[in-house]
Amino acid sequence: MTNLENILFIYLIAVNVVTFITYGIDKWKATRKKWRIPEATLLGLAAIGGGLGAWLGMKVWHHKTLHKKFRFGVPILLIVQIALIVWITTI
């Protein structure tokens, strides 16, 4: 692996872990009627490389699964991110 690939790998792990935990925290807050994390933040984390963490967060925490922008947007972001990773690592 090149340095760029190593940095990308570490970044993707970190952003996906943070995204997954953030979805869990928001679900916890939702069930307790507390202040919520804005949807723009949740989608933003998915967009900056946290697509897998967002998708897993939706599945594990059963969170935001009825919202169309999450139900369709997160999987699309994840597919695009996977395609970009494959493209970058095969250059």
N, C-alpha and C positions, 0 to 999 in steps of 0.2 A: 504494500500500500504506500502511496505517496503521502507527503505531508498534507496536501490538500484533502485527500481522501480521509486521512486520520482526523483532521479538524472537522470535516463534514460529519463524520461518524459520531464524534463526541458531541458536536452541536445537536445533531438529530436525537441522540439519546437524551440529552439534557432537556431540550424543548418538549419532547414527547412525555417525559416523566413529569415535568412541570404542568403540562396541559392536562394530563390524566388526573393529577392530584387536584388541579383547579376545578375540573368538572366534578370531582367528588366533593370538594368543599362547597361548591355552589349547590349541589344536590342536598347536602347536609343542611345548608342554610335554608333552602326552599322548604324542607320538611319541618323546620322550626320557625317559619315565618320571620326570618331575620333578613338583614340587608343583603342584597344579592349582588353577584358579580355581573356586570353588564354583558348582554349578549354580544356586543361588539368586541369585548375583550375575549370572550370564549372563541368566537369565530376568528379573531385576529391571531390568537395563539395557534389555531389550526392552520391558518394561512401562512404563518412564518416557518412552517416545517413540522408543526405538531399534529398533522392529520391523523396519524396512527394513534396518538394519545387521545385525541378528541373522539375518534371512532370507538376506541376501547372504553373510554369514559362513558360514552353514550350506552354502550352495551352492558358494561359492568354495573354502572350506577343507575341504569334505566332513566337517563336524564336527557331532556330535550329531544326525545325520539318522536314526538308528535309535531314538532315545529318543522315545516317544510324546508326552511333555509338550512336547518341542521341535518334533517333526514336525507336531503339530496346534496346539499352543499359540502358537507364533510366528506362523504365518499368520493365526490368529484375532486376535491382538493387532495385527498389521499392518492387517488389514481394519478393525478398530475404530478404529485411529488415523487411517487414511485418511478414514473417515466423519466422525470428529471434526474433522479439518482442513477438510474440505469444508464442514461445518456452521459452523465458526467463521468461515471466510473468506466465507461467504455471508450472514452476519447483517447 
